[in-house]
Amino acid sequence: MPSYENSIVIDAALSDVFSYVNEPKTFPDWVHGMIDVRHVIGAGEGQQYEWTFKMVGIQLRGQSVAVNYVQDECAAYQSIGMIESIWTNIVEPLGQKTKLIIKVEYSIPTPVLGKLAEAIMLRRNRRGLDATLLNVKEVLEA
């Protein structure tokens, strides 16, 4: 299962960063490729929602559930559908700032994209995570 992670330091309170990156309704505002989040049910561990994500020009749909949620520390979301993934948001205090670490593990059935598209997608998703982190920083430091 491909995986990657990256981090960024944000000049914002840890609780603000944690709350923002773990509110599914904000995902289309900062997650690179996220088109829509809908039908959000609950909060914290067990929270569920449906999503539409665009990857290499293909719209993928699925559902996610928060499988681990520790307030102001970390949250992990397991996704099923056209793509299976585990997306983890970790926040760490860094003086008056906050370090946000995002880890992503995913698998896409090869028939959905094909081998060549899968290789291209891996490279693009790594760049997409960089853009995602910069989006969070821009929003929370504005």
C-alpha positions as CSV (number, residue, x, y, z in Angstrom):
1,M,0.0,0.0,0.0
2,P,1.6,3.3,-1.0
3,S,2.1,5.8,1.8
4,Y,3.7,9.2,2.3
5,E,3.8,11.9,4.9
6,N,4.8,15.5,5.3
7,S,4.6,18.2,7.8
8,I,4.4,22.0,8.2
9,V,4.7,24.5,11.0
10,I,1.7,26.8,11.4
11,D,1.6,30.0,13.4
12,A,-1.7,29.1,15.1
13,A,-2.8,27.5,18.4
14,L,-2.7,23.7,18.5
15,S,-6.4,23.4,19.3
16,D,-7.3,25.6,16.4
17,V,-5.2,23.6,13.9
18,F,-6.6,20.3,15.3
19,S,-10.2,21.5,15.1
20,Y,-9.8,22.8,11.6
21,V,-8.1,19.8,10.0
22,N,-10.5,17.4,11.6
23,E,-13.8,19.1,10.5
24,P,-14.9,17.2,7.4
25,K,-16.9,20.2,6.1
26,T,-13.7,22.2,5.7
27,F,-11.9,19.5,3.7
28,P,-12.8,20.9,0.2
29,D,-11.3,24.2,1.3
30,W,-7.8,22.8,1.9
31,V,-7.4,19.1,0.8
32,H,-6.0,19.1,-2.7
33,G,-8.4,17.2,-4.9
34,M,-11.3,17.1,-2.5
35,I,-14.4,18.2,-4.3
36,D,-17.2,17.5,-1.8
37,V,-17.9,16.2,1.7
38,R,-21.5,15.3,2.6
39,H,-23.7,13.4,5.1
40,V,-21.4,14.1,8.1
41,I,-22.7,12.1,11.0
42,G,-21.3,12.4,14.6
43,A,-18.0,13.9,15.9
44,G,-14.8,12.4,17.2
45,E,-14.2,8.7,17.0
46,G,-16.9,7.0,14.9
47,Q,-17.7,10.1,12.9
48,Q,-18.7,9.2,9.3
49,Y,-19.0,11.1,6.1
50,E,-19.1,10.6,2.3
51,W,-16.7,12.3,-0.1
52,T,-15.9,12.9,-3.7
53,F,-12.2,13.3,-4.6
54,K,-10.7,14.0,-8.0
55,M,-7.5,12.2,-8.8
56,V,-5.7,12.4,-12.1
57,G,-8.9,13.6,-13.7
58,I,-11.1,10.9,-12.3
59,Q,-13.8,11.5,-9.7
60,L,-13.7,8.9,-7.0
61,R,-16.4,8.5,-4.3
62,G,-16.3,6.9,-1.0
63,Q,-17.0,7.0,2.7
64,S,-14.7,7.6,5.7
65,V,-15.0,6.9,9.4
66,A,-12.8,8.3,12.2
67,V,-11.1,5.1,13.6
68,N,-8.9,6.9,16.1
69,Y,-9.5,10.3,17.6
70,V,-7.5,11.9,20.5
71,Q,-8.5,15.5,21.0
72,D,-5.7,17.9,20.2
73,E,-3.3,15.1,19.4
74,C,-4.3,12.9,16.4
75,A,-7.1,11.6,14.3
76,A,-7.2,8.8,11.8
77,Y,-9.8,8.3,9.1
78,Q,-10.3,5.0,7.3
79,S,-11.9,5.3,3.8
80,I,-13.6,2.8,1.7
81,G,-15.0,3.0,-1.8
82,M,-13.2,3.5,-5.1
83,I,-10.1,4.2,-3.0
84,E,-9.2,2.7,0.3
85,S,-7.0,4.8,2.6
86,I,-6.1,5.8,6.1
87,W,-5.5,9.5,6.5
88,T,-3.9,10.6,9.8
89,N,-3.6,14.1,11.1
90,I,-1.2,14.7,14.0
91,V,-0.6,18.0,15.8
92,E,2.4,18.7,18.0
93,P,3.1,21.9,20.0
94,L,6.1,23.9,18.8
95,G,6.4,26.8,21.2
96,Q,3.5,29.2,20.2
97,K,3.2,27.4,16.9
98,T,1.9,24.0,15.8
99,K,3.5,21.3,13.8
100,L,0.9,19.5,11.6
101,I,1.9,16.1,10.3
102,I,-0.3,14.4,7.7
103,K,0.2,10.7,6.9
104,V,-1.6,9.0,4.0
105,E,-1.7,5.3,3.1
106,Y,-3.9,4.2,0.3
107,S,-4.6,1.6,-2.3
108,I,-6.5,1.9,-5.6
109,P,-7.6,-1.1,-7.5
110,T,-5.4,-1.1,-10.6
111,P,-8.5,-1.5,-12.9
112,V,-9.7,1.9,-11.8
113,L,-6.7,3.7,-13.1
114,G,-4.4,1.3,-14.9
115,K,-0.7,0.7,-14.2
116,L,0.6,3.8,-16.0
117,A,-1.9,6.1,-14.5
118,E,-1.2,4.6,-11.1
119,A,2.5,5.6,-11.3
120,I,1.7,9.1,-12.4
121,M,-0.9,9.4,-9.6
122,L,1.6,8.4,-6.9
123,R,3.9,11.3,-7.9
124,R,1.0,13.8,-8.2
125,N,-0.4,12.8,-4.8
126,R,2.9,13.5,-3.1
127,R,2.9,17.0,-4.6
128,G,-0.8,17.3,-3.7
129,L,0.0,16.7,0.0
130,D,2.5,19.6,-0.2
131,A,-0.2,21.8,-1.6
132,T,-2.6,20.6,1.1
133,L,-0.3,21.5,3.9
134,L,0.3,25.0,2.4
135,N,-3.5,25.5,2.1
136,V,-4.0,24.8,5.8
137,K,-1.1,27.2,6.7
138,E,-2.6,30.0,4.5
139,V,-6.1,29.6,6.0
140,L,-5.1,29.4,9.6
141,E,-2.4,32.2,9.4
142,A,-4.7,34.6,7.6
